[in-house]
C-alpha cells in the first residue's frame, strides 16, 4: 500500500489521526495532516483504508501495491 496526501485539500478534521495514529499526525501549528509512513505495514492497511474513507475532503489516497 502507498499513501498520498493532498495538503492543499486538508482541512485538519483529524479523522485520519484518530483512525490510524501510527500513519498520520497533525501539524501543531496548522492542524493539517502529516504523513508519518507512506508505505505502512500490512497490519495497518485496514486502519488506513478507514482513514481514507472518513476524510471529509478526500485529502487522502491509498493505492494497493
PQR file with spaces between the fields and no chain letter, atoms N, CA, C, O and H, PARSE charges and radii, in Angstrom:
ATOM       1  N    UNK     1       0.837   -1.172    0.000 -0.4000 1.5000
ATOM       2  CA   UNK     1       0.000    0.000    0.000 -0.0000 2.0000
ATOM       3  C    UNK     1       0.884    1.239    0.000  0.5500 1.7000
ATOM       4  O    UNK     1       1.907    1.303    0.682 -0.5500 1.4000
ATOM       5  N    UNK     2       0.458    2.212   -0.783 -0.4000 1.5000
ATOM       6  CA   UNK     2       1.145    3.503   -0.841 -0.0000 2.0000
ATOM       7  C    UNK     2       0.107    4.586   -0.541  0.5500 1.7000
ATOM       8  O    UNK     2      -1.008    4.548   -1.061 -0.5500 1.4000
ATOM       9  H    UNK     2      -0.373    2.160   -1.337  0.4000 1.0000
ATOM      10  N    UNK     3       0.482    5.545    0.297 -0.4000 1.5000
ATOM      11  CA   UNK     3      -0.436    6.602    0.696 -0.0000 2.0000
ATOM      12  C    UNK     3       0.033    7.937    0.137  0.5500 1.7000
ATOM      13  O    UNK     3       1.223    8.251    0.153 -0.5500 1.4000
ATOM      14  H    UNK     3       1.388    5.576    0.719  0.4000 1.0000
ATOM      15  N    UNK     4      -0.922    8.714   -0.356 -0.4000 1.5000
ATOM      16  CA   UNK     4      -0.646   10.074   -0.819 -0.0000 2.0000
ATOM      17  C    UNK     4      -1.574   11.024   -0.071  0.5500 1.7000
ATOM      18  O    UNK     4      -2.719   10.691    0.234 -0.5500 1.4000
ATOM      19  H    UNK     4      -1.888    8.459   -0.369  0.4000 1.0000
ATOM      20  N    UNK     5      -1.050   12.216    0.216 -0.4000 1.5000
ATOM      21  CA   UNK     5      -1.806   13.238    0.941 -0.0000 2.0000
ATOM      22  C    UNK     5      -1.840   14.512    0.115  0.5500 1.7000
ATOM      23  O    UNK     5      -0.812   14.951   -0.402 -0.5500 1.4000
ATOM      24  H    UNK     5      -0.120   12.486   -0.032  0.4000 1.0000
ATOM      25  N    UNK     6      -3.018   15.103   -0.009 -0.4000 1.5000
ATOM      26  CA   UNK     6      -3.178   16.393   -0.680 -0.0000 2.0000
ATOM      27  C    UNK     6      -3.251   17.458    0.412  0.5500 1.7000
ATOM      28  O    UNK     6      -4.321   17.720    0.962 -0.5500 1.4000
ATOM      29  H    UNK     6      -3.853   14.746    0.411  0.4000 1.0000
ATOM      30  N    UNK     7      -2.117   18.064    0.719 -0.4000 1.5000
ATOM      31  CA   UNK     7      -2.025   19.064    1.785 -0.0000 2.0000
ATOM      32  C    UNK     7      -2.958   20.251    1.532  0.5500 1.7000
ATOM      33  O    UNK     7      -3.517   20.811    2.475 -0.5500 1.4000
ATOM      34  H    UNK     7      -1.248   17.851    0.272  0.4000 1.0000
ATOM      35  N    UNK     8      -3.125   20.629    0.282 -0.4000 1.5000
ATOM      36  CA   UNK     8      -3.961   21.782   -0.043 -0.0000 2.0000
ATOM      37  C    UNK     8      -5.441   21.508    0.205  0.5500 1.7000
ATOM      38  O    UNK     8      -6.202   22.433    0.487 -0.5500 1.4000
ATOM      39  H    UNK     8      -2.671   20.174   -0.484  0.4000 1.0000
ATOM      40  N    UNK     9      -5.849   20.264    0.103 -0.4000 1.5000
ATOM      41  CA   UNK     9      -7.247   19.909    0.335 -0.0000 2.0000
ATOM      42  C    UNK     9      -7.554   19.714    1.819  0.5500 1.7000
ATOM      43  O    UNK     9      -8.696   19.886    2.246 -0.5500 1.4000
ATOM      44  H    UNK     9      -5.231   19.513   -0.126  0.4000 1.0000
ATOM      45  N    UNK    10      -6.552   19.362    2.595 -0.4000 1.5000
ATOM      46  CA   UNK    10      -6.741   19.047    4.014 -0.0000 2.0000
ATOM      47  C    UNK    10      -7.331   20.241    4.770  0.5500 1.7000
ATOM      48  O    UNK    10      -6.916   21.386    4.588 -0.5500 1.4000
ATOM      49  H    UNK    10      -5.624   19.223    2.248  0.4000 1.0000
ATOM      50  N    UNK    11      -8.320   19.931    5.632 -0.4000 1.5000
ATOM      51  CA   UNK    11      -8.936   20.966    6.465 -0.0000 2.0000
ATOM      52  C    UNK    11      -8.661   20.733    7.950  0.5500 1.7000
ATOM      53  O    UNK    11      -9.176   21.458    8.802 -0.5500 1.4000
ATOM      54  H    UNK    11      -8.657   19.001    5.780  0.4000 1.0000
ATOM      55  N    UNK    12      -7.854   19.727    8.256 -0.4000 1.5000
ATOM      56  CA   UNK    12      -7.477   19.475    9.638 -0.0000 2.0000
ATOM      57  C    UNK    12      -8.558   18.838   10.493  0.5500 1.7000
ATOM      58  O    UNK    12      -8.585   19.060   11.703 -0.5500 1.4000
ATOM      59  H    UNK    12      -7.436   19.138    7.564  0.4000 1.0000
ATOM      60  N    UNK    13      -9.444   18.059    9.906 -0.4000 1.5000
ATOM      61  CA   UNK    13     -10.523   17.424   10.662 -0.0000 2.0000
ATOM      62  C    UNK    13      -9.999   16.396   11.664  0.5500 1.7000
ATOM      63  O    UNK    13     -10.614   16.174   12.707 -0.5500 1.4000
ATOM      64  H    UNK    13      -9.423   17.879    8.923  0.4000 1.0000
ATOM      65  N    UNK    14      -8.871   15.775   11.350 -0.4000 1.5000
ATOM      66  CA   UNK    14      -8.230   14.856   12.281 -0.0000 2.0000
ATOM      67  C    UNK    14      -8.761   13.435   12.286  0.5500 1.7000
ATOM      68  O    UNK    14      -8.319   12.624   13.099 -0.5500 1.4000
ATOM      69  H    UNK    14      -8.372   15.956   10.503  0.4000 1.0000
ATOM      70  N    UNK    15      -9.688   13.110   11.410 -0.4000 1.5000
ATOM      71  CA   UNK    15     -10.227   11.753   11.365 -0.0000 2.0000
ATOM      72  C    UNK    15      -9.150   10.724   11.026  0.5500 1.7000
ATOM      73  O    UNK    15      -9.203    9.584   11.489 -0.5500 1.4000
ATOM      74  H    UNK    15     -10.047   13.769   10.749  0.4000 1.0000
ATOM      75  N    UNK    16      -8.186   11.129   10.225 -0.4000 1.5000
ATOM      76  CA   UNK    16      -7.105   10.212    9.857 -0.0000 2.0000
ATOM      77  C    UNK    16      -6.258    9.849   11.074  0.5500 1.7000
ATOM      78  O    UNK    16      -5.870    8.694   11.245 -0.5500 1.4000
ATOM      79  H    UNK    16      -8.143   12.054    9.849  0.4000 1.0000
ATOM      80  N    UNK    17      -5.977   10.831   11.908 -0.4000 1.5000
ATOM      81  CA   UNK    17      -5.165   10.601   13.107 -0.0000 2.0000
ATOM      82  C    UNK    17      -5.909    9.686   14.074  0.5500 1.7000
ATOM      83  O    UNK    17      -5.302    8.812   14.692 -0.5500 1.4000
ATOM      84  H    UNK    17      -6.292   11.770   11.769  0.4000 1.0000
ATOM      85  N    UNK    18      -7.200    9.880   14.205 -0.4000 1.5000
ATOM      86  CA   UNK    18      -7.991    9.022   15.084 -0.0000 2.0000
ATOM      87  C    UNK    18      -8.064    7.593   14.562  0.5500 1.7000
ATOM      88  O    UNK    18      -8.091    6.647   15.349 -0.5500 1.4000
ATOM      89  H    UNK    18      -7.692   10.591   13.702  0.4000 1.0000
ATOM      90  N    UNK    19      -8.097    7.427   13.244 -0.4000 1.5000
ATOM      91  CA   UNK    19      -8.213    6.098   12.640 -0.0000 2.0000
ATOM      92  C    UNK    19      -6.891    5.354   12.561  0.5500 1.7000
ATOM      93  O    UNK    19      -6.849    4.141   12.765 -0.5500 1.4000
ATOM      94  H    UNK    19      -8.076    8.196   12.604  0.4000 1.0000
ATOM      95  N    UNK    20      -5.819    6.062   12.269 -0.4000 1.5000
ATOM      96  CA   UNK    20      -4.513    5.416   12.061 -0.0000 2.0000
ATOM      97  C    UNK    20      -3.393    6.302   12.605  0.5500 1.7000
ATOM      98  O    UNK    20      -2.641    6.887   11.825 -0.5500 1.4000
ATOM      99  H    UNK    20      -5.853    7.048   12.103  0.4000 1.0000
ATOM     100  N    UNK    21      -3.269    6.411   13.931 -0.4000 1.5000
ATOM     101  CA   UNK    21      -2.267    7.304   14.518 -0.0000 2.0000
ATOM     102  C    UNK    21      -0.823    6.897   14.254  0.5500 1.7000
ATOM     103  O    UNK    21       0.090    7.708   14.413 -0.5500 1.4000
ATOM     104  H    UNK    21      -3.879    5.936   14.565  0.4000 1.0000
ATOM     105  N    UNK    22      -0.610    5.652   13.853 -0.4000 1.5000
ATOM     106  CA   UNK    22       0.739    5.206   13.517 -0.0000 2.0000
ATOM     107  C    UNK    22       1.181    5.722   12.155  0.5500 1.7000
ATOM     108  O    UNK    22       2.370    5.732   11.837 -0.5500 1.4000
ATOM     109  H    UNK    22      -1.351    4.993   13.723  0.4000 1.0000
ATOM     110  N    UNK    23       0.201    6.155   11.350 -0.4000 1.5000
ATOM     111  CA   UNK    23       0.468    6.558    9.966 -0.0000 2.0000
ATOM     112  C    UNK    23       0.283    8.060    9.766  0.5500 1.7000
ATOM     113  O    UNK    23       0.979    8.670    8.954 -0.5500 1.4000
ATOM     114  H    UNK    23      -0.765    6.147   11.608  0.4000 1.0000
ATOM     115  N    UNK    24      -0.653    8.658   10.505 -0.4000 1.5000
ATOM     116  CA   UNK    24      -0.975   10.071   10.324 -0.0000 2.0000
ATOM     117  C    UNK    24      -0.816   10.840   11.627  0.5500 1.7000
ATOM     118  O    UNK    24      -1.034   10.302   12.713 -0.5500 1.4000
ATOM     119  H    UNK    24      -1.219    8.163   11.165  0.4000 1.0000
ATOM     120  N    UNK    25      -0.436   12.096   11.505 -0.4000 1.5000
ATOM     121  CA   UNK    25      -0.380   13.012   12.632 -0.0000 2.0000
ATOM     122  C    UNK    25      -0.886   14.357   12.129  0.5500 1.7000
ATOM     123  O    UNK    25      -1.192   14.508   10.947 -0.5500 1.4000
ATOM     124  H    UNK    25      -0.259   12.533   10.623  0.4000 1.0000
ATOM     125  N    UNK    26      -0.975   15.328   13.022 -0.4000 1.5000
ATOM     126  CA   UNK    26      -1.371   16.674   12.621 -0.0000 2.0000
ATOM     127  C    UNK    26      -0.288   17.657   13.026  0.5500 1.7000
ATOM     128  O    UNK    26       0.300   17.544   14.102 -0.5500 1.4000
ATOM     129  H    UNK    26      -0.726   15.206   13.982  0.4000 1.0000
ATOM     130  N    UNK    27      -0.033   18.617   12.159 -0.4000 1.5000
ATOM     131  CA   UNK    27       0.922   19.676   12.439 -0.0000 2.0000
ATOM     132  C    UNK    27       0.421   20.502   13.620  0.5500 1.7000
ATOM     133  O    UNK    27      -0.748   20.882   13.672 -0.5500 1.4000
ATOM     134  H    UNK    27      -0.511   18.709   11.285  0.4000 1.0000
ATOM     135  N    UNK    28       1.315   20.773   14.567 -0.4000 1.5000
ATOM     136  CA   UNK    28       0.926   21.512   15.775 -0.0000 2.0000
ATOM     137  C    UNK    28       0.424   22.919   15.472  0.5500 1.7000
ATOM     138  O    UNK    28      -0.469   23.416   16.159 -0.5500 1.4000
ATOM     139  H    UNK    28       2.266   20.464   14.525  0.4000 1.0000
ATOM     140  N    UNK    29       0.976   23.557   14.472 -0.4000 1.5000
ATOM     141  CA   UNK    29       0.593   24.939   14.166 -0.0000 2.0000
ATOM     142  C    UNK    29      -0.613   25.036   13.234  0.5500 1.7000
ATOM     143  O    UNK    29      -1.565   25.765   13.515 -0.5500 1.4000
ATOM     144  H    UNK    29       1.701   23.154   13.914  0.4000 1.0000
ATOM     145  N    UNK    30      -0.569   24.302   12.133 -0.4000 1.5000
ATOM     146  CA   UNK    30      -1.635   24.433   11.133 -0.0000 2.0000
ATOM     147  C    UNK    30      -2.791   23.453   11.346  0.5500 1.7000
ATOM     148  O    UNK    30      -3.906   23.697   10.882 -0.5500 1.4000
ATOM     149  H    UNK    30       0.204   23.710   11.905  0.4000 1.0000
ATOM     150  N    UNK    31      -2.531   22.364   12.036 -0.4000 1.5000
ATOM     151  CA   UNK    31      -3.544   21.335   12.212 -0.0000 2.0000
ATOM     152  C    UNK    31      -3.695   20.407   11.023  0.5500 1.7000
ATOM     153  O    UNK    31      -4.514   19.488   11.052 -0.5500 1.4000
ATOM     154  H    UNK    31      -1.626   22.167   12.412  0.4000 1.0000
ATOM     155  N    UNK    32      -2.908   20.639    9.970 -0.4000 1.5000
ATOM     156  CA   UNK    32      -3.014   19.829    8.761 -0.0000 2.0000
ATOM     157  C    UNK    32      -2.326   18.483    8.939  0.5500 1.7000
ATOM     158  O    UNK    32      -1.449   18.317    9.787 -0.5500 1.4000
ATOM     159  H    UNK    32      -2.243   21.386    9.947  0.4000 1.0000
ATOM     160  N    UNK    33      -2.744   17.539    8.127 -0.4000 1.5000
ATOM     161  CA   UNK    33      -2.222   16.180    8.210 -0.0000 2.0000
ATOM     162  C    UNK    33      -0.715   16.135    7.944  0.5500 1.7000
ATOM     163  O    UNK    33      -0.183   16.858    7.102 -0.5500 1.4000
ATOM     164  H    UNK    33      -3.456   17.674    7.438  0.4000 1.0000
ATOM     165  N    UNK    34      -0.060   15.264    8.691 -0.4000 1.5000
ATOM     166  CA   UNK    34       1.355   14.948    8.489 -0.0000 2.0000
ATOM     167  C    UNK    34       1.419   13.444    8.273  0.5500 1.7000
ATOM     168  O    UNK    34       0.953   12.668    9.107 -0.5500 1.4000
ATOM     169  H    UNK    34      -0.492   14.677    9.376  0.4000 1.0000
ATOM     170  N    UNK    35       1.995   13.040    7.157 -0.4000 1.5000
ATOM     171  CA   UNK    35       2.115   11.623    6.833 -0.0000 2.0000
ATOM     172  C    UNK    35       3.375   11.071    7.495  0.5500 1.7000
ATOM     173  O    UNK    35       4.483   11.524    7.207 -0.5500 1.4000
ATOM     174  H    UNK    35       2.373   13.670    6.480  0.4000 1.0000
ATOM     175  N    UNK    36       3.202   10.101    8.374 -0.4000 1.5000
ATOM     176  CA   UNK    36       4.326    9.512    9.093 -0.0000 2.0000
ATOM     177  C    UNK    36       4.926    8.318    8.363  0.5500 1.7000
ATOM     178  O    UNK    36       6.113    8.029    8.517 -0.5500 1.4000
ATOM     179  H    UNK    36       2.302    9.733    8.607  0.4000 1.0000
ATOM     180  N    UNK    37       4.119    7.624    7.572 -0.4000 1.5000
ATOM     181  CA   UNK    37       4.586    6.410    6.893 -0.0000 2.0000
ATOM     182  C    UNK    37       3.815    6.256    5.591  0.5500 1.7000
ATOM     183  O    UNK    37       2.643    5.882    5.605 -0.5500 1.4000
ATOM     184  H    UNK    37       3.155    7.859    7.447  0.4000 1.0000
ATOM     185  N    UNK    38       4.461    6.538    4.468 -0.4000 1.5000
ATOM     186  CA   UNK    38       3.740    6.463    3.189 -0.0000 2.0000
ATOM     187  C    UNK    38       3.580    5.044    2.681  0.5500 1.7000
ATOM     188  O    UNK    38       2.827    4.814    1.735 -0.5500 1.4000
ATOM     189  H    UNK    38       5.413    6.842    4.456  0.4000 1.0000
ATOM     190  N    UNK    39       4.268    4.086    3.284 -0.4000 1.5000
ATOM     191  CA   UNK    39       4.084    2.676    2.937 -0.0000 2.0000
ATOM     192  C    UNK    39       3.991    1.863    4.229  0.5500 1.7000
ATOM     193  O    UNK    39       4.939    1.173    4.605 -0.5500 1.4000
ATOM     194  H    UNK    39       4.880    4.272    4.053  0.4000 1.0000
ATOM     195  N    UNK    40       2.848    1.949    4.901 -0.4000 1.5000
ATOM     196  CA   UNK    40       2.699    1.284    6.188 -0.0000 2.0000
ATOM     197  C    UNK    40       2.672   -0.243    6.059  0.5500 1.7000
ATOM     198  O    UNK    40       2.363   -0.776    4.994 -0.5500 1.4000
ATOM     199  H    UNK    40       2.078    2.509    4.596  0.4000 1.0000
ATOM     200  N    UNK    41       2.996   -0.935    7.145 -0.4000 1.5000
ATOM     201  CA   UNK    41       2.949   -2.398    7.118 -0.0000 2.0000
ATOM     202  C    UNK    41       1.509   -2.906    6.960  0.5500 1.7000
ATOM     203  O    UNK    41       0.544   -2.194    7.240 -0.5500 1.4000
ATOM     204  H    UNK    41       3.248   -0.502    8.010  0.4000 1.0000
ATOM     205  N    UNK    42       1.402   -4.124    6.515 -0.4000 1.5000
ATOM     206  CA   UNK    42       0.102   -4.703    6.187 -0.0000 2.0000
ATOM     207  C    UNK    42      -0.870   -4.680    7.361  0.5500 1.7000
ATOM     208  O    UNK    42      -2.073   -4.533    7.147 -0.5500 1.4000
ATOM     209  H    UNK    42       2.186   -4.702    6.287  0.4000 1.0000
ATOM     210  N    UNK    43      -0.398   -4.818    8.567 -0.4000 1.5000
ATOM     211  CA   UNK    43      -1.296   -4.849    9.710 -0.0000 2.0000
ATOM     212  C    UNK    43      -2.003   -3.504    9.945  0.5500 1.7000
ATOM     213  O    UNK    43      -2.956   -3.440   10.721 -0.5500 1.4000
ATOM     214  H    UNK    43       0.580   -4.937    8.741  0.4000 1.0000
ATOM     215  N    UNK    44      -1.549   -2.438    9.289 -0.4000 1.5000
ATOM     216  CA   UNK    44      -2.187   -1.128    9.419 -0.0000 2.0000
ATOM     217  C    UNK    44      -3.083   -0.774    8.232  0.5500 1.7000
ATOM     218  O    UNK    44      -3.740    0.267    8.249 -0.5500 1.4000
ATOM     219  H    UNK    44      -0.774   -2.489    8.659  0.4000 1.0000
ATOM     220  N    UNK    45      -3.119   -1.611    7.217 -0.4000 1.5000
ATOM     221  CA   UNK    45      -3.869   -1.290    5.996 -0.0000 2.0000
ATOM     222  C    UNK    45      -5.352   -1.066    6.267  0.5500 1.7000
ATOM     223  O    UNK    45      -5.951   -0.160    5.688 -0.5500 1.4000
ATOM     224  H    UNK    45      -2.586   -2.457    7.204  0.4000 1.0000
ATOM     225  N    UNK    46      -5.946   -1.863    7.126 -0.4000 1.5000
ATOM     226  CA   UNK    46      -7.378   -1.697    7.429 -0.0000 2.0000
ATOM     227  C    UNK    46      -7.627   -0.317    8.040  0.5500 1.7000
ATOM     228  O    UNK    46      -8.575    0.368    7.656 -0.5500 1.4000
ATOM     229  H    UNK    46      -5.459   -2.599    7.597  0.4000 1.0000
ATOM     230  N    UNK    47      -6.784    0.092    8.987 -0.4000 1.5000
ATOM     231  CA   UNK    47      -6.939    1.400    9.616 -0.0000 2.0000
ATOM     232  C    UNK    47      -6.753    2.529    8.614  0.5500 1.7000
ATOM     233  O    UNK    47      -7.464    3.533    8.666 -0.5500 1.4000
ATOM     234  H    UNK    47      -6.015   -0.465    9.299  0.4000 1.0000
ATOM     235  N    UNK    48      -5.796    2.369    7.700 -0.4000 1.5000
ATOM     236  CA   UNK    48      -5.555    3.392    6.681 -0.0000 2.0000
ATOM     237  C    UNK    48      -6.753    3.510    5.746  0.5500 1.7000
ATOM     238  O    UNK    48      -7.169    4.617    5.404 -0.5500 1.4000
ATOM     239  H    UNK    48      -5.218    1.554    7.657  0.4000 1.0000
ATOM     240  N    UNK    49      -7.305    2.381    5.333 -0.4000 1.5000
ATOM     241  CA   UNK    49      -8.494    2.419    4.472 -0.0000 2.0000
ATOM     242  C    UNK    49      -9.642    3.154    5.168  0.5500 1.7000
ATOM     243  O    UNK    49     -10.376    3.908    4.528 -0.5500 1.4000
ATOM     244  H    UNK    49      -6.967    1.481    5.611  0.4000 1.0000
ATOM     245  N    UNK    50      -9.796    2.939    6.459 -0.4000 1.5000
ATOM     246  CA   UNK    50     -10.832    3.630    7.231 -0.0000 2.0000
ATOM     247  C    UNK    50     -10.559    5.130    7.263  0.5500 1.7000
ATOM     248  O    UNK    50     -11.480    5.933    7.120 -0.5500 1.4000
ATOM     249  H    UNK    50      -9.200    2.327    6.978  0.4000 1.0000
ATOM     250  N    UNK    51      -9.300    5.507    7.449 -0.4000 1.5000
ATOM     251  CA   UNK    51      -8.931    6.928    7.470 -0.0000 2.0000
ATOM     252  C    UNK    51      -9.246    7.594    6.135  0.5500 1.7000
ATOM     253  O    UNK    51      -9.773    8.706    6.101 -0.5500 1.4000
ATOM     254  H    UNK    51      -8.552    4.854    7.565  0.4000 1.0000
ATOM     255  N    UNK    52      -8.925    6.917    5.043 -0.4000 1.5000
ATOM     256  CA   UNK    52      -9.208    7.455    3.707 -0.0000 2.0000
ATOM     257  C    UNK    52     -10.710    7.634    3.537  0.5500 1.7000
ATOM     258  O    UNK    52     -11.161    8.653    3.014 -0.5500 1.4000
ATOM     259  H    UNK    52      -8.497    6.014    5.071  0.4000 1.0000
ATOM     260  N    UNK    53     -11.476    6.659    3.972 -0.4000 1.5000
ATOM     261  CA   UNK    53     -12.936    6.710    3.844 -0.0000 2.0000
ATOM     262  C    UNK    53     -13.542    7.842    4.674  0.5500 1.7000
ATOM     263  O    UNK    53     -14.510    8.472    4.248 -0.5500 1.4000
ATOM     264  H    UNK    53     -11.110    5.831    4.397  0.4000 1.0000
ATOM     265  N    UNK    54     -12.986    8.097    5.841 -0.4000 1.5000
ATOM     266  CA   UNK    54     -13.550    9.095    6.752 -0.0000 2.0000
ATOM     267  C    UNK    54     -13.125   10.536    6.456  0.5500 1.7000
ATOM     268  O    UNK    54     -13.740   11.469    6.973 -0.5500 1.4000
ATOM     269  H    UNK    54     -12.200    7.585    6.187  0.4000 1.0000
ATOM     270  N    UNK    55     -12.102   10.736    5.647 -0.4000 1.5000
ATOM     271  CA   UNK    55     -11.637   12.094    5.363 -0.0000 2.0000
ATOM     272  C    UNK    55     -12.754   12.889    4.685  0.5500 1.7000
ATOM     273  O    UNK    55     -13.218   12.511    3.609 -0.5500 1.4000
ATOM     274  H    UNK    55     -11.602    9.978    5.227  0.4000 1.0000
ATOM     275  N    UNK    56     -13.184   13.982    5.305 -0.4000 1.5000
ATOM     276  CA   UNK    56     -14.325   14.719    4.766 -0.0000 2.0000
ATOM     277  C    UNK    56     -14.056   15.445    3.450  0.5500 1.7000
ATOM     278  O    UNK    56     -15.000   15.836    2.763 -0.5500 1.4000
ATOM     279  H    UNK    56     -12.807   14.289    6.179  0.4000 1.0000
ATOM     280  N    UNK    57     -12.795   15.630    3.089 -0.4000 1.5000
ATOM     281  CA   UNK    57     -12.473   16.345    1.857 -0.0000 2.0000
ATOM     282  C    UNK    57     -11.656   15.502    0.879  0.5500 1.7000
ATOM     283  O    UNK    57     -11.100   16.033   -0.083 -0.5500 1.4000
ATOM     284  H    UNK    57     -12.028   15.312    3.647  0.4000 1.0000
ATOM     285  N    UNK    58     -11.581   14.205    1.117 -0.4000 1.5000
ATOM     286  CA   UNK    58     -10.837   13.279    0.257 -0.0000 2.0000
ATOM     287  C    UNK    58      -9.396   13.737    0.020  0.5500 1.7000
ATOM     288  O    UNK    58      -8.898   13.705   -1.105 -0.5500 1.4000
ATOM     289  H    UNK    58     -12.032   13.773    1.898  0.4000 1.0000
ATOM     290  N    UNK    59      -8.738   14.163    1.104 -0.4000 1.5000
ATOM     291  CA   UNK    59      -7.348   14.614    1.006 -0.0000 2.0000
ATOM     292  C    UNK    59      -6.363   13.443    1.060  0.5500 1.7000
ATOM     293  O    UNK    59      -5.157   13.640    0.916 -0.5500 1.4000
ATOM     294  H    UNK    59      -9.143   14.188    2.018  0.4000 1.0000
ATOM     295  N    UNK    60      -6.866   12.242    1.265 -0.4000 1.5000
ATOM     296  CA   UNK    60      -6.015   11.060    1.366 -0.0000 2.0000
ATOM     297  C    UNK    60      -6.336   10.079    0.251  0.5500 1.7000
ATOM     298  O    UNK    60      -7.480    9.956   -0.187 -0.5500 1.4000
ATOM     299  H    UNK    60      -7.846   12.081    1.382  0.4000 1.0000
ATOM     300  N    UNK    61      -5.304    9.388   -0.194 -0.4000 1.5000
ATOM     301  CA   UNK    61      -5.490    8.338   -1.185 -0.0000 2.0000
ATOM     302  C    UNK    61      -4.569    7.183   -0.828  0.5500 1.7000
ATOM     303  O    UNK    61      -3.415    7.390   -0.450 -0.5500 1.4000
ATOM     304  H    UNK    61      -4.375    9.488    0.162  0.4000 1.0000
ATOM     305  N    UNK    62      -5.079    5.980   -0.947 -0.4000 1.5000
ATOM     306  CA   UNK    62      -4.276    4.777   -0.703 -0.0000 2.0000
ATOM     307  C    UNK    62      -4.402    3.872   -1.920  0.5500 1.7000
ATOM     308  O    UNK    62      -5.506    3.552   -2.360 -0.5500 1.4000
ATOM     309  H    UNK    62      -6.016    5.812   -1.254  0.4000 1.0000
ATOM     310  N    UNK    63      -3.278    3.470   -2.447 -0.4000 1.5000
ATOM     311  CA   UNK    63      -3.259    2.548   -3.575 -0.0000 2.0000
ATOM     312  C    UNK    63      -2.592    1.257   -3.144  0.5500 1.7000
ATOM     313  O    UNK    63      -1.596    1.268   -2.420 -0.5500 1.4000
ATOM     314  H    UNK    63      -2.381    3.730   -2.089  0.4000 1.0000
ATOM     315  N    UNK    64      -3.143    0.164   -3.589 -0.4000 1.5000
ATOM     316  CA   UNK    64      -2.586   -1.135   -3.252 -0.0000 2.0000
ATOM     317  C    UNK    64      -1.418   -1.451   -4.173  0.5500 1.7000
ATOM     318  O    UNK    64      -1.451   -1.160   -5.368 -0.5500 1.4000
ATOM     319  H    UNK    64      -3.952    0.156   -4.177  0.4000 1.0000
ATOM     320  N    UNK    65      -0.399   -2.045   -3.602 -0.4000 1.5000
ATOM     321  CA   UNK    65       0.791   -2.414   -4.395 -0.0000 2.0000
ATOM     322  C    UNK    65       0.541   -3.679   -5.184  0.5500 1.7000
ATOM     323  O    UNK    65       1.425   -4.141   -5.906 -0.5500 1.4000
ATOM     324  H    UNK    65      -0.372   -2.281   -2.631  0.4000 1.0000
